[in-house]
């Protein structure tokens, strides 16, 4: 049951972080009048899909990201050529559906040869129907139907590229901004959960207790106060507690514990944990705290945002200066670490989710091709030049960047799997 809960919390955390990011893109694109064809969470095969208004909302198999697919950003519509035979369905004197195949099976349609068609600006269609040329208005939300799939047309004023530089930049920048907002909110929630440490604490209490460790076997619980170890008073010096425990690996220790009005002794034998030095008993010490006020919550959340941002950039700097593939972790590693943190409780998972949301927002603003930061750079160049860069060239840059990121993801995922196999 615990494993199911951990997996659920881990997947839910990634779902929330990615959804918030893509919702930022989606919301501001819609505000600008851009047709958003699909709002997807994950990549790969569809697990669930439904359509609301003009947008297909999709949940896909691989929860490693998502996207808000906007009209004009990819070649999603089959071109209709002059001389091509098609069928149309008319309602209220406007073309509502355009059929490109299986024409003999279509009912209540008008079939003819295309004389001219404009689905970008004029929204008109001229058909030669049995040597009688007829002109029709095309509804701005008309559907093109081919191979059993319906695709809504996108007039020029509904396409991403037709909007101002400011509107496009906002729809791109909104994704990372939503991650920053989510991180701030999660840090605030964590502050409310953890509280504010007392100014002059007099004791150390047990925070979390790890399953299967000596402290858990001795039935120690969150909130217990560590009075003394081997006769040495601990007071508020949690570093002393950690030091004494580390030096006693494999040696029994006498701990005096206070739980409410009760005081009792337990014998704990610190054990070795892989990848860590010294003995461990499986507890996280914490100083006593009090409930945070609203003002303290806001201030503390802001300070944590700043300190975590500095930590993230420091990590990027170290990675660049001392690059090693073994230092990189992909989706598998991230899921593994998140699962371990989820076992520690919702408080720690909330803090970790805030860090990941902040990291995602920052990383997406890097000027790396295929990321939001690169697209903002192209928009900045367009604003300075007064005209857009050739879409084919920009598309090629993003394609190459995406391919490189995809190859990097494969490499780090391979490393992650080897790390798991080798323990």
Secondary structure, 3 states (H helix, E strand, C coil): CHHHHHHHHHHHHHHHHHHHHHHHHHHHHHHCCCCEEEEEEEEEEEEEEEEECCEEEEEEEEEEEEEEEECCCCCCCCCCCCCCEEEEEEECCEEEEEECCCHHHCCCCEEEEEEEEECCCCCEEEEEECCEEEEEEEEEEEEEEECCEEEECCCHHHCHHHCCHHHHHHHHHHHHHHHHHHHHHHHHHHHHHHCEECCCCCCEEEEEECCCCHHHHCCCCCCCEEEEECCEECCCCHHHHHHHHHHCCCCEEEEEEEECCEEEEEEEECEECCCCCCEECCEEEEECEECCCHHHHHHHHHHHHHHHHHHHHHHHHHHHHCCCHHHCCCHHHHHHHHHHHHCCCHHHHHHHHHHHHHHHHHHHCCCCCCCHHHHHHHHHHHHHHCCCCCHHHHHHHHHHHHHHHHHHHHHHHHHHHHHHHCC
